[in-house]
Amino acid sequence: MNKLLTISLLIFLFLSCKNDKKSELEFYAENQTSFFDLRNGNWTKNSWIRKPENLKMVHESFKKFGYDKLENLIFKSENEFLIQGIYIKRNFENLMDSLELTYDKPEIQTKYYAEFWNRRKAEKNDSIVYEIIREFNSLKSDNKRLNFENQFVNDTLVDLLKIEFDNYNLNSEKLKSDFYTLKKYGLHQSAYNLLYERAEYSELELDREKLKRELKKTTEFEQPWLIDNEK
């Protein structure tokens, strides 16, 4: 009898846990921005990031926000670096210098640089890639911010970069402001992640449940711009 009661209790607990888990799975609507693939796409296969107009928009938006604030996205060591999951076994600074020097100069291109620039020419984005490399290198050498062309800037992208990377002197007011910015752009799953799944905001005091009730639920998970960084 005791054994039967124990088994029954375990089954009850298991079912209770299962039901609780199911009730916790709440999904929220997430608009797909025009630059969605910048965060969620595979850069080695991504056709969006190879289009000259998209490269120009991203570059000018990054300049407005500040390339220096994004430098931590590149994990560098002496002879290799990693960016957006792409591993390259070369010194980052040397590579950037060499790419600038070898553009449109086949007579000094080694096999690596010839193949790189031939691929860019085949994609018809070689001139904008060269412009980005040249300006990025000048930023490092001159140690000052680059001027940006505002007509090419995507203000939504800049706002999202501010939320994710302007995270010095965080406070509850900034958290609330960032929440409403994400909500304004229809990024409700991102707004939820901001409240509950971002380590940098986790210690800030705010009525999260009240704000969560303002978000639009959906039945299926949609890939968010602002990812969960607590798992």
Residue frames as a rotation matrix with the C-alpha (Angstrom) as fourth column:
MET 1
0.568 0.823 0.000 0.00
0.823 -0.568 0.000 0.00
0.000 0.000 -1.000 0.00
ASN 2
0.477 -0.477 -0.738 2.80
0.135 -0.790 0.598 2.40
-0.869 -0.385 -0.312 0.95
LYS 3
-0.596 -0.727 0.341 4.59
0.404 0.096 0.910 1.53
-0.694 0.680 0.237 -2.28
LEU 4
-0.128 0.659 0.741 1.43
0.983 -0.015 0.183 2.29
0.131 0.752 -0.646 -4.28
LEU 5
0.793 0.418 -0.443 1.02
0.522 -0.842 0.140 5.64
-0.314 -0.342 -0.886 -2.51
THR 6
0.018 -0.893 -0.450 4.65
0.130 -0.444 0.887 6.52
-0.991 -0.075 0.108 -3.21
ILE 7
-0.667 -0.231 0.708 4.28
0.681 0.196 0.706 5.74
-0.302 0.953 0.026 -6.93
SER 8
0.306 0.883 0.355 1.04
0.939 -0.342 0.043 7.73
0.159 0.320 -0.934 -7.10
LEU 9
0.674 -0.106 -0.731 2.71
0.309 -0.858 0.410 10.68
-0.671 -0.502 -0.546 -5.40
LEU 10
-0.414 -0.909 -0.053 5.66
0.238 -0.165 0.957 10.60
-0.879 0.384 0.284 -7.81
ILE 11
-0.436 0.349 0.829 3.31
0.898 0.119 0.423 10.48
0.049 0.930 -0.365 -10.81
PHE 12
0.655 0.738 -0.161 1.35
0.753 -0.655 0.061 13.42
-0.060 -0.161 -0.985 -9.40
LEU 13
0.358 -0.612 -0.706 4.53
0.138 -0.713 0.688 15.43
-0.924 -0.343 -0.170 -8.85
PHE 14
-0.636 -0.618 0.462 5.79
0.502 0.124 0.856 14.62
-0.586 0.776 0.231 -12.33
LEU 15
-0.079 0.708 0.702 2.53
0.966 -0.119 0.229 15.71
0.246 0.696 -0.674 -13.92
SER 16
0.756 0.335 -0.562 2.47
0.531 -0.816 0.229 18.86
-0.382 -0.472 -0.795 -11.80
CYS 17
-0.115 -0.894 -0.433 5.99
0.144 -0.446 0.883 19.76
-0.983 0.039 0.180 -12.90
LYS 18
-0.646 -0.103 0.756 5.09
0.728 0.213 0.651 19.07
-0.228 0.972 -0.063 -16.51
ASN 19
0.362 0.875 0.321 2.03
0.912 -0.403 0.072 21.29
0.192 0.267 -0.944 -16.37
ASP 20
0.617 -0.212 -0.758 3.96
0.292 -0.833 0.470 24.07
-0.731 -0.511 -0.452 -14.66
LYS 21
-0.478 -0.875 0.071 6.63
0.336 -0.108 0.936 23.88
-0.811 0.471 0.345 -17.34
LYS 22
-0.371 0.419 0.829 4.05
0.922 0.062 0.381 24.12
0.108 0.906 -0.410 -20.08
SER 23
0.681 0.714 -0.161 2.41
0.731 -0.676 0.093 27.13
-0.042 -0.181 -0.983 -18.47
GLU 24
0.254 -0.671 -0.697 5.78
0.250 -0.650 0.718 28.89
-0.934 -0.357 0.003 -18.34
LEU 25
-0.609 -0.514 0.604 6.24
0.679 0.056 0.732 28.70
-0.410 0.856 0.315 -22.11
GLU 26
0.536 0.739 -0.408 4.96
0.416 -0.652 -0.634 32.06
-0.735 0.170 -0.657 -23.23
PHE 27
-0.408 -0.643 0.648 5.83
0.884 -0.101 0.456 33.43
-0.228 0.759 0.609 -26.64
TYR 28
0.212 0.412 -0.886 5.59
0.238 -0.901 -0.362 37.00
-0.948 -0.134 -0.290 -27.86
ALA 29
0.874 0.220 0.434 5.24
0.464 -0.108 -0.879 38.62
-0.147 0.969 -0.197 -31.26
GLU 30
0.008 -0.926 -0.379 8.43
0.225 -0.367 0.902 39.72
-0.974 -0.093 0.206 -32.99
ASN 31
0.911 0.237 -0.338 8.53
-0.231 -0.388 -0.893 41.77
-0.343 0.891 -0.298 -36.17
GLN 32
0.289 -0.842 0.455 11.29
0.853 0.442 0.278 40.90
-0.435 0.308 0.846 -38.59
THR 33
0.398 -0.246 -0.884 13.34
-0.205 -0.963 0.175 43.98
-0.894 0.112 -0.433 -39.35
SER 34
0.922 -0.094 -0.375 14.80
-0.377 -0.004 -0.926 44.50
0.086 0.996 -0.040 -42.82
PHE 35
0.019 -0.996 -0.086 18.20
-0.786 0.038 -0.618 43.68
0.619 0.079 -0.782 -41.31
PHE 36
0.761 0.403 0.509 17.00
-0.642 0.583 0.498 40.60
-0.096 -0.705 0.702 -39.41
ASP 37
0.888 -0.410 -0.209 19.65
0.286 0.847 -0.449 38.40
0.361 0.338 0.869 -41.05
LEU 38
0.176 -0.851 0.495 22.40
-0.446 -0.517 -0.730 40.59
0.877 -0.092 -0.471 -39.62
ARG 39
-0.136 -0.154 0.979 21.75
-0.989 0.086 -0.124 39.00
-0.065 -0.984 -0.164 -36.22
ASN 40
0.286 0.442 0.850 20.16
-0.535 0.810 -0.241 35.66
-0.795 -0.386 0.468 -37.07
GLY 41
0.930 0.084 -0.359 21.62
-0.362 0.392 -0.846 34.75
0.069 0.916 0.394 -40.45
ASN 42
0.512 -0.804 0.301 24.69
0.574 0.581 0.576 32.71
-0.639 -0.122 0.760 -41.34
TRP 43
0.491 -0.322 -0.810 27.18
-0.428 -0.899 0.098 35.27
-0.759 0.298 -0.578 -42.65
THR 44
-0.597 -0.780 0.186 29.04
-0.231 0.389 0.892 32.71
-0.768 0.490 -0.412 -44.76
LYS 45
-0.681 0.419 0.600 25.87
0.713 0.568 0.412 31.93
-0.168 0.708 -0.686 -46.74
ASN 46
0.051 0.791 -0.610 23.90
0.592 -0.516 -0.619 35.12
-0.805 -0.330 -0.494 -46.28
SER 47
-0.226 -0.077 0.971 22.92
0.946 -0.257 0.199 36.87
0.234 0.963 0.131 -49.51
TRP 48
0.793 0.608 0.032 21.41
0.576 -0.766 0.285 39.87
0.198 -0.208 -0.958 -47.67
ILE 49
0.634 -0.590 -0.501 24.70
0.169 -0.526 0.833 41.04
-0.755 -0.613 -0.234 -46.17
ARG 50
-0.311 -0.802 0.511 26.42
0.709 0.163 0.686 40.78
-0.633 0.575 0.518 -49.57
LYS 51
0.419 0.517 0.746 24.22
0.877 -0.444 -0.184 43.37
0.237 0.732 -0.639 -51.26
PRO 52
-0.536 -0.765 0.357 26.11
0.656 -0.643 -0.394 46.68
0.531 0.023 0.847 -51.60
GLU 53
-0.118 0.558 0.821 23.17
-0.245 -0.818 0.521 48.78
0.962 -0.140 0.233 -50.40
ASN 54
0.858 0.428 -0.283 22.85
0.123 0.363 0.924 46.68
0.498 -0.827 0.259 -47.25
LEU 55
0.119 -0.909 -0.400 26.56
0.972 0.188 -0.139 46.82
0.201 -0.373 0.906 -46.54
LYS 56
-0.558 -0.285 0.780 26.42
0.286 -0.948 -0.141 50.60
0.779 0.144 0.610 -46.95
MET 57
0.384 0.798 0.465 23.45
-0.283 -0.377 0.882 50.90
0.879 -0.470 0.081 -44.58
VAL 58
0.806 -0.116 -0.581 25.09
0.534 0.565 0.629 48.74
0.256 -0.817 0.517 -41.92
HIS 59
-0.198 -0.980 0.011 28.40
0.917 -0.189 -0.350 50.58
0.345 -0.059 0.937 -42.22
GLU 60
-0.461 0.057 0.886 26.86
-0.005 -0.998 0.062 54.05
0.888 0.024 0.460 -41.92
SER 61
0.665 0.736 0.127 24.67
-0.200 0.011 0.980 52.91
0.720 -0.677 0.155 -39.01
PHE 62
0.555 -0.561 -0.614 27.70
0.810 0.533 0.245 51.42
0.190 -0.634 0.750 -37.25
LYS 63
-0.493 -0.755 0.432 29.58
0.635 -0.652 -0.415 54.67
0.595 0.069 0.801 -37.79
LYS 64
0.004 0.570 0.822 26.75
-0.309 -0.781 0.543 56.68
0.951 -0.256 0.173 -36.26
PHE 65
0.915 0.359 -0.185 26.60
0.027 0.403 0.915 54.38
0.404 -0.842 0.359 -33.25
GLY 66
0.393 -0.859 0.329 30.37
-0.917 -0.338 0.211 54.06
-0.070 -0.385 -0.920 -32.95
TYR 67
0.482 -0.286 -0.828 32.52
-0.287 0.841 -0.458 51.20
0.828 0.459 0.324 -34.19
ASP 68
-0.547 -0.794 0.266 34.56
-0.493 0.048 -0.869 51.39
0.677 -0.606 -0.417 -30.99
LYS 69
-0.210 0.559 0.802 31.54
-0.940 0.111 -0.324 50.23
-0.270 -0.822 0.502 -28.98
LEU 70
0.809 0.560 -0.181 31.25
-0.587 0.744 -0.320 47.11
-0.044 0.365 0.930 -31.15
GLU 71
0.011 -0.927 -0.374 34.87
-0.869 0.177 -0.462 46.02
0.494 0.330 -0.804 -30.94
ASN 72
-0.447 -0.169 0.878 34.08
-0.749 0.608 -0.264 43.36
-0.489 -0.776 -0.398 -28.33
LEU 73
0.694 0.718 0.056 32.16
-0.535 0.566 -0.627 41.47
-0.482 0.405 0.777 -31.02
ILE 74
0.598 -0.601 -0.530 35.55
-0.362 0.387 -0.848 40.49
0.715 0.699 0.013 -32.46
PHE 75
0.888 -0.331 0.318 37.45
-0.168 0.410 0.897 37.97
-0.427 -0.850 0.309 -30.35
LYS 76
0.718 -0.667 -0.201 41.10
-0.388 -0.143 -0.910 38.46
0.578 0.731 -0.362 -31.23
SER 77
0.712 -0.699 0.070 44.36
0.235 0.332 0.914 36.77
-0.662 -0.634 0.401 -30.38
GLU 78
-0.073 -0.852 -0.519 47.78
-0.283 -0.482 0.830 37.24
-0.956 0.207 -0.206 -31.94
ASN 79
-0.884 -0.403 -0.236 47.28
-0.349 0.233 0.908 35.05
-0.311 0.885 -0.347 -35.00
GLU 80
-0.700 0.713 0.035 43.54
0.593 0.554 0.584 34.45
0.397 0.430 -0.811 -35.23
PHE 81
-0.860 0.505 0.064 40.16
-0.452 -0.699 -0.554 36.01
-0.235 -0.506 0.830 -34.62
LEU 82
-0.673 0.733 0.098 36.50
0.739 0.670 0.069 35.07
-0.015 0.119 -0.993 -34.39
ILE 83
-0.829 0.482 -0.284 33.55
-0.435 -0.875 -0.213 37.19
-0.351 -0.053 0.935 -35.52
GLN 84
0.072 0.979 -0.188 29.88
-0.970 0.025 -0.241 36.14
-0.232 0.200 0.952 -35.72
GLY 85
0.622 0.174 0.764 30.90
-0.253 0.967 -0.014 32.49
-0.741 -0.185 0.646 -35.47
ILE 86
0.936 -0.351 -0.027 33.43
0.053 0.214 -0.975 32.82
0.348 0.912 0.219 -38.32
TYR 87
0.635 -0.772 -0.015 36.97
0.157 0.111 0.981 31.72
-0.756 -0.625 0.192 -37.43
ILE 88
0.901 -0.429 0.065 39.89
-0.035 -0.221 -0.975 33.17
0.432 0.876 -0.214 -39.40
LYS 89
0.650 -0.724 -0.231 43.46
0.662 0.390 0.640 32.10
-0.374 -0.569 0.733 -38.70
ARG 90
-0.061 -0.668 0.742 45.14
0.727 -0.539 -0.426 35.44
0.684 0.513 0.518 -39.32
ASN 91
-0.645 -0.187 -0.741 46.05
0.664 -0.618 -0.422 38.50
-0.378 -0.764 0.523 -37.31
PHE 92
0.343 0.937 0.062 43.04
0.851 -0.283 -0.442 40.83
-0.397 0.204 -0.895 -37.57
GLU 93
0.538 -0.155 -0.829 44.92
-0.105 -0.988 0.117 44.13
-0.836 0.024 -0.548 -37.93
ASN 94
-0.573 -0.818 -0.056 47.39
-0.219 0.086 0.972 42.71
-0.790 0.569 -0.228 -40.44
LEU 95
-0.454 0.495 0.741 44.56
0.809 0.577 0.110 41.23
-0.373 0.649 -0.663 -42.48
MET 96
0.612 0.752 -0.244 42.67
0.604 -0.644 -0.469 44.52
-0.510 0.140 -0.849 -42.63
ASP 97
0.191 -0.641 -0.743 45.81
-0.381 -0.746 0.546 46.42
-0.905 0.178 -0.387 -43.66
SER 98
-0.761 -0.557 0.333 46.63
0.026 0.487 0.873 43.88
-0.649 0.672 -0.356 -46.36
LEU 99
-0.063 0.823 0.565 43.09
0.908 0.282 -0.309 43.87
-0.413 0.493 -0.765 -47.74
GLU 100
0.724 0.298 -0.623 43.23
0.128 -0.944 -0.304 47.63
-0.678 0.140 -0.721 -48.13
LEU 101
-0.080 -0.886 -0.458 46.67
-0.494 -0.364 0.790 47.55
-0.866 0.289 -0.409 -49.76
THR 102
-0.801 -0.332 0.498 45.84
0.147 0.697 0.702 44.81
-0.581 0.635 -0.509 -52.26
TYR 103
0.255 0.964 0.078 42.52
0.384 -0.026 -0.923 46.14
-0.887 0.265 -0.377 -53.56
ASP 104
0.970 0.234 -0.072 42.65
0.008 -0.324 -0.946 46.55
-0.245 0.917 -0.316 -57.35
LYS 105
0.251 -0.944 -0.215 46.35
-0.964 -0.264 0.035 45.64
-0.089 0.198 -0.976 -57.37
PRO 106
0.973 0.232 -0.016 46.55
-0.232 0.966 -0.115 42.10
-0.011 0.115 0.993 -58.74
GLU 107
0.415 -0.887 -0.202 50.31
-0.177 0.139 -0.974 42.42
0.893 0.440 -0.099 -59.20
ILE 108
-0.570 -0.653 0.498 50.87
-0.613 -0.066 -0.787 42.35
0.547 -0.754 -0.363 -55.42
GLN 109
0.353 0.803 0.480 48.05
-0.934 0.278 0.222 39.99
0.045 -0.527 0.849 -54.45
THR 110
-0.856 -0.459 0.236 48.91
-0.484 0.873 -0.056 36.61
-0.180 -0.162 -0.970 -53.02
LYS 111
-0.771 0.562 -0.299 46.48
0.233 0.687 0.689 33.74
0.593 0.461 -0.660 -53.60
TYR 112
-0.474 0.603 -0.641 44.47
0.848 0.118 -0.516 34.54
-0.235 -0.789 -0.568 -50.45
TYR 113
-0.396 0.292 -0.871 43.90
0.047 -0.940 -0.337 38.21
-0.917 -0.175 0.358 -51.31
ALA 114
-0.895 0.098 -0.435 43.31
-0.444 -0.121 0.888 37.53
0.034 0.988 0.152 -55.01
GLU 115
-0.677 0.673 -0.297 40.58
0.556 0.732 0.393 35.04
0.482 0.101 -0.870 -54.10
PHE 116
-0.395 0.526 -0.753 39.05
0.704 -0.354 -0.616 37.45
-0.591 -0.773 -0.230 -51.58
TRP 117
-0.482 0.176 -0.858 38.79
-0.321 -0.947 -0.014 40.37
-0.815 0.268 0.513 -54.00
ASN 118
-0.927 0.186 -0.326 37.69
-0.259 0.313 0.914 38.16
0.272 0.931 -0.242 -56.89
ARG 119
-0.546 0.771 -0.329 34.79
0.831 0.549 -0.093 36.92
0.109 -0.324 -0.940 -54.76
ARG 120
-0.278 0.431 -0.859 33.84
0.377 -0.773 -0.510 40.49
-0.884 -0.465 0.053 -53.88
LYS 121
-0.735 -0.027 -0.677 33.93
-0.539 -0.583 0.608 41.48
-0.411 0.812 0.414 -57.56
ALA 122
-0.877 0.444 -0.185 31.78
0.224 0.717 0.660 38.50
0.425 0.537 -0.728 -58.48
GLU 123
-0.250 0.793 -0.555 29.27
0.953 0.102 -0.284 39.65
-0.169 -0.600 -0.782 -55.84
LYS 124
-0.051 0.139 0.989 29.54
0.586 -0.797 0.142 43.23
0.809 0.587 -0.041 -57.17
ASN 125
0.933 0.351 -0.076 30.28
0.259 -0.509 0.821 44.62
0.249 -0.786 -0.566 -53.71
ASP 126
0.177 -0.966 -0.188 34.05
0.950 0.218 -0.223 45.09
0.256 -0.139 0.957 -53.93
SER 127
-0.318 -0.342 0.884 33.95
0.262 -0.928 -0.265 48.90
0.911 0.148 0.385 -53.92
ILE 128
0.513 0.550 0.659 31.79
-0.491 -0.442 0.751 49.18
0.704 -0.708 0.043 -50.78
VAL 129
0.871 -0.290 -0.397 33.82
0.476 0.699 0.534 46.47
0.123 -0.654 0.747 -49.03
TYR 130
-0.142 -0.965 0.223 36.97
0.841 -0.236 -0.487 48.43
0.522 0.118 0.845 -49.84
GLU 131
-0.069 0.191 0.979 35.36
-0.179 -0.968 0.177 51.64
0.981 -0.163 0.101 -48.56
ILE 132
0.889 0.448 0.093 34.42
-0.194 0.185 0.963 49.93
0.414 -0.875 0.252 -45.28
ILE 133
0.577 -0.743 -0.339 37.90
0.811 0.570 0.130 48.47
0.097 -0.350 0.932 -44.82
ARG 134
-0.270 -0.715 0.645 39.62
0.602 -0.648 -0.467 51.77
0.751 0.262 0.605 -45.66
GLU 135
0.142 0.397 0.907 37.45
-0.404 -0.813 0.419 53.79
0.904 -0.426 0.045 -43.28
PHE 136
0.964 0.178 -0.195 37.72
0.079 0.509 0.857 51.21
0.252 -0.842 0.477 -40.52
ASN 137
0.244 -0.955 -0.171 41.51
0.936 0.278 -0.215 51.26
0.253 -0.108 0.961 -40.81
SER 138
-0.317 -0.336 0.887 41.54
0.216 -0.936 -0.278 55.06
0.924 0.104 0.369 -40.72
LEU 139
0.681 0.622 0.386 39.45
-0.305 -0.239 0.922 54.93
0.666 -0.746 0.027 -37.56
LYS 140
0.833 -0.401 -0.382 42.10
0.554 0.618 0.558 52.78
0.012 -0.676 0.737 -35.90
SER 141
-0.107 -0.969 0.224 45.03
0.938 -0.173 -0.300 54.90
0.330 0.179 0.927 -37.10
ASP 142
-0.396 -0.006 0.918 43.52
0.080 -0.996 0.028 58.35
0.915 0.084 0.395 -36.51
ASN 143
-0.708 0.128 -0.695 41.78
0.693 0.315 -0.648 57.33
0.136 -0.940 -0.312 -33.27
LYS 144
-0.788 0.548 -0.281 38.70
-0.376 -0.789 -0.486 59.45
-0.488 -0.277 0.828 -33.91
ARG 145
-0.092 0.861 0.499 35.10
0.277 0.504 -0.818 58.77
-0.956 0.063 -0.285 -34.84
LEU 146
-0.834 -0.155 0.530 34.14
0.536 0.006 0.844 58.57
-0.134 0.988 0.078 -38.48
ASN 147
-0.594 0.681 -0.428 31.67
-0.638 -0.723 -0.264 60.98
-0.489 0.117 0.864 -40.04
PHE 148
-0.598 0.461 0.655 28.53
0.502 0.853 -0.142 59.20
-0.624 0.244 -0.742 -41.20
GLU 149
-0.925 0.378 -0.036 26.19
-0.229 -0.479 0.848 59.81
0.304 0.792 0.530 -44.12
ASN 150
-0.714 0.626 0.314 22.85
-0.384 0.025 -0.923 60.20
-0.585 -0.780 0.222 -42.42
GLN 151
0.027 0.787 -0.616 20.76
-0.995 -0.038 -0.093 59.39
-0.096 0.615 0.782 -45.51
PHE 152
-0.117 -0.137 -0.984 22.05
-0.452 0.889 -0.070 55.81
0.884 0.437 -0.165 -45.37
VAL 153
-0.909 -0.262 0.324 21.63
-0.391 0.265 -0.881 55.34
0.145 -0.928 -0.344 -41.62
ASN 154
-0.099 0.872 -0.479 18.95
0.182 0.489 0.853 52.97
0.978 -0.003 -0.208 -40.36
ASP 155
-0.328 -0.043 0.944 17.76
-0.732 -0.621 -0.282 54.59
0.598 -0.783 0.172 -37.13
THR 156
0.784 0.614 0.087 16.03
-0.551 0.626 0.552 51.41
0.285 -0.481 0.829 -35.97
LEU 157
0.544 -0.671 -0.503 19.33
0.478 0.741 -0.472 49.54
0.689 0.016 0.724 -36.13
VAL 158
-0.421 -0.722 0.550 21.09
-0.055 -0.585 -0.809 52.35
0.906 -0.371 0.206 -34.26
ASP 159
0.146 0.568 0.810 18.42
-0.895 -0.272 0.352 52.27
0.421 -0.777 0.469 -31.52
LEU 160
0.942 0.223 -0.253 18.81
-0.134 0.936 0.326 48.51
0.309 -0.273 0.911 -31.15
LEU 161
0.112 -0.975 -0.194 22.59
0.473 0.224 -0.852 48.84
0.874 0.003 0.486 -30.94
LYS 162
-0.339 -0.181 0.923 22.15
-0.557 -0.752 -0.352 51.43
0.758 -0.634 0.154 -28.17
ILE 163
0.640 0.660 0.393 19.97
-0.722 0.340 0.603 49.02
0.265 -0.670 0.694 -26.20
GLU 164
0.929 -0.209 -0.304 22.39
0.225 0.974 0.016 46.14
0.293 -0.083 0.952 -26.49
PHE 165
0.190 -0.980 -0.053 25.78
0.837 0.190 -0.514 47.83
0.514 0.053 0.856 -26.32
ASP 166
-0.310 -0.231 0.922 25.29
-0.238 -0.920 -0.311 51.19
0.921 -0.316 0.230 -24.57
ASN 167
0.586 0.623 -0.518 25.03
0.245 0.473 0.846 49.44
0.772 -0.623 0.125 -21.24
TYR 168
-0.653 -0.721 -0.234 27.18
0.537 -0.223 -0.813 51.56
0.534 -0.657 0.533 -18.99
ASN 169
-0.960 0.264 0.093 25.52
-0.249 -0.656 -0.712 53.19
-0.126 -0.707 0.696 -15.98
LEU 170
-0.548 0.798 -0.250 22.43
0.232 0.432 0.871 51.05
0.804 0.419 -0.422 -16.33
ASN 171
-0.924 0.353 0.149 19.42
-0.254 -0.274 -0.928 51.99
-0.287 -0.895 0.343 -14.26
SER 172
-0.446 0.828 0.340 15.72
0.562 0.555 -0.613 51.23
-0.697 -0.082 -0.713 -14.05
GLU 173
0.285 0.556 -0.781 14.78
-0.255 -0.741 -0.621 54.24
-0.924 0.376 -0.070 -16.15
LYS 174
-0.431 -0.505 -0.747 16.97
-0.866 -0.001 0.501 53.07
-0.254 0.863 -0.437 -19.02
LEU 175
-0.932 0.132 0.336 15.53
0.148 0.989 0.025 49.57
-0.329 0.073 -0.941 -18.73
LYS 176
-0.032 0.998 -0.060 12.00
0.439 -0.040 -0.898 50.97
-0.898 -0.055 -0.437 -18.96
SER 177
0.214 0.041 -0.976 12.92
-0.643 -0.746 -0.172 53.26
-0.735 0.664 -0.133 -21.86
ASP 178
-0.758 -0.564 -0.328 14.58
-0.627 0.491 0.605 50.38
-0.180 0.664 -0.726 -23.74
PHE 179
-0.653 0.610 0.449 11.52
0.409 0.783 -0.469 48.21
-0.638 -0.122 -0.760 -23.13
TYR 180
0.346 0.872 -0.345 9.23
0.155 -0.416 -0.896 50.76
-0.925 0.256 -0.279 -24.77
THR 181
-0.138 -0.470 -0.872 11.65
-0.856 -0.387 0.344 51.24
-0.499 0.793 -0.348 -27.67
LEU 182
-0.965 -0.227 0.128 11.52
-0.155 0.895 0.418 47.52
-0.210 0.384 -0.899 -28.42
LYS 183
-0.301 0.936 0.184 7.76
0.564 0.330 -0.757 47.50
-0.769 -0.124 -0.627 -28.03
LYS 184
0.206 0.343 -0.916 7.46
-0.404 -0.823 -0.399 50.48
-0.891 0.452 -0.031 -30.41
TYR 185
-0.431 -0.474 -0.768 9.27
-0.892 0.093 0.442 48.51
-0.138 0.875 -0.463 -33.09
GLY 186
0.565 0.760 -0.321 7.05
-0.787 0.613 0.067 45.47
0.248 0.214 0.945 -32.54
LEU 187
-0.237 -0.741 -0.628 9.88
-0.299 0.671 -0.679 43.44
0.925 0.027 -0.380 -31.01
HIS 188
0.509 0.608 0.609 7.83
-0.740 -0.052 0.670 41.99
0.440 -0.792 0.424 -28.16
GLN 189
0.867 -0.277 -0.414 9.89
0.377 0.909 0.181 38.81
0.326 -0.313 0.892 -27.67
SER 190
-0.172 -0.953 0.250 12.98
0.515 -0.303 -0.802 41.01
0.840 -0.009 0.543 -27.47
ALA 191
-0.088 0.226 0.970 11.20
-0.609 -0.783 0.127 43.21
0.788 -0.579 0.207 -24.92
TYR 192
0.916 0.401 0.008 10.38
-0.277 0.619 0.735 40.11
0.290 -0.676 0.678 -22.86
ASN 193
0.467 -0.820 -0.331 14.02
0.716 0.570 -0.403 39.01
0.519 -0.049 0.853 -23.04
LEU 194
-0.261 -0.534 0.804 15.07
-0.024 -0.829 -0.558 42.46
0.965 -0.165 0.203 -21.89
LEU 195
0.341 0.515 0.786 12.91
-0.780 -0.311 0.542 42.08
0.524 -0.799 0.296 -18.78
TYR 196
0.811 0.231 0.537 13.73
-0.530 0.681 0.506 38.50
-0.249 -0.695 0.675 -17.87
GLU 197
0.862 -0.396 0.317 16.60
0.456 0.878 -0.145 37.04
-0.221 0.270 0.937 -19.90
ARG 198
0.484 -0.737 0.472 19.39
0.145 -0.464 -0.874 39.62
0.863 0.491 -0.118 -19.94
ALA 199
0.187 -0.485 -0.854 22.09
0.934 0.358 0.001 39.34
0.306 -0.797 0.520 -17.30
GLU 200
-0.745 -0.608 0.275 23.05
0.518 -0.787 -0.335 43.01
0.420 -0.107 0.901 -17.39
TYR 201
-0.401 0.686 0.607 19.51
-0.474 -0.722 0.504 44.07
0.784 -0.086 0.614 -16.42
SER 202
-0.067 0.492 -0.868 18.68
0.368 0.821 0.437 41.29
0.927 -0.290 -0.236 -13.96
GLU 203
-0.518 -0.222 -0.826 19.52
0.849 -0.017 -0.528 43.20
0.103 -0.975 0.197 -10.78
LEU 204
-0.943 0.159 0.292 17.55
-0.134 -0.985 0.106 46.34
0.304 0.061 0.951 -11.64
GLU 205
-0.651 0.749 -0.121 14.28
0.430 0.233 -0.872 46.94
-0.625 -0.620 -0.474 -9.82
LEU 206
-0.779 0.506 -0.369 11.18
-0.621 -0.549 0.559 47.35
0.080 0.666 0.742 -11.95
ASP 207
-0.055 0.839 0.542 7.62
-0.483 0.453 -0.750 46.07
-0.874 -0.303 0.380 -12.03
ARG 208
-0.869 -0.432 -0.241 8.39
-0.416 0.375 0.829 43.52
-0.268 0.820 -0.505 -14.72
GLU 209
-0.649 0.679 0.343 5.06
0.646 0.730 -0.223 41.73
-0.402 0.077 -0.912 -14.48
LYS 210
0.236 0.742 -0.627 3.17
0.201 -0.669 -0.716 44.96
-0.951 0.043 -0.307 -15.14
LEU 211
-0.174 -0.386 -0.906 5.26
-0.782 -0.505 0.365 45.68
-0.598 0.772 -0.214 -18.23
LYS 212
-0.941 -0.220 0.257 5.00
-0.061 0.858 0.510 42.08
-0.333 0.464 -0.821 -19.44
ARG 213
-0.203 0.956 0.213 1.21
0.579 0.293 -0.761 42.37
-0.789 -0.031 -0.613 -19.55
GLU 214
0.294 0.270 -0.917 1.60
-0.429 -0.820 -0.379 45.05
-0.854 0.505 -0.126 -22.24
LEU 215
-0.682 -0.674 -0.284 3.26
-0.574 0.251 0.780 42.60
-0.454 0.695 -0.558 -24.63
LYS 216
0.317 0.789 -0.527 1.44
-0.947 0.228 -0.227 40.84
-0.059 0.571 0.819 -27.43
LYS 217
-0.172 -0.332 0.928 1.45
-0.401 0.883 0.241 37.06
-0.900 -0.331 -0.285 -27.09
THR 218
0.082 0.186 -0.979 1.68
-0.970 0.240 -0.036 34.58
0.229 0.953 0.201 -29.92
THR 219
0.859 0.382 0.341 1.36
-0.462 0.865 0.194 30.81
-0.221 -0.324 0.920 -30.16
GLU 220
0.773 -0.628 0.088 4.76
0.603 0.686 -0.408 30.12
0.196 0.369 0.909 -31.69
PHE 221
0.355 -0.754 -0.553 8.28
0.401 -0.412 0.818 31.18
-0.845 -0.512 0.156 -30.82
GLU 222
0.907 -0.136 0.399 9.76
0.321 -0.390 -0.863 33.76
0.273 0.911 -0.310 -33.17
GLN 223
0.075 -0.982 -0.174 13.50
0.976 0.108 -0.189 34.39
0.204 -0.156 0.966 -33.30
PRO 224
0.852 0.307 -0.424 14.16
0.435 -0.866 0.246 37.65
-0.292 -0.394 -0.871 -31.42
TRP 225
0.569 -0.691 0.445 16.65
-0.017 -0.552 -0.834 40.38
0.822 0.467 -0.326 -32.21
LEU 226
-0.043 -0.549 0.835 17.66
-0.911 -0.322 -0.259 40.71
0.411 -0.771 -0.486 -28.55
ILE 227
0.077 0.034 -0.996 18.70
-0.098 0.995 0.027 37.23
0.992 0.096 0.080 -27.56
ASP 228
0.972 0.202 0.123 18.60
-0.169 0.229 0.959 35.52
0.166 -0.952 0.257 -24.17
ASN 229
0.154 -0.986 -0.067 22.13
-0.367 0.006 -0.930 35.81
0.917 0.168 -0.361 -22.72
GLU 230
0.072 -0.074 0.995 21.45
-0.997 0.004 0.073 34.11
-0.010 -0.997 -0.073 -19.39
LYS 231
0.881 0.271 0.389 21.47
-0.281 0.959 -0.032 30.50
-0.382 -0.081 0.921 -20.63
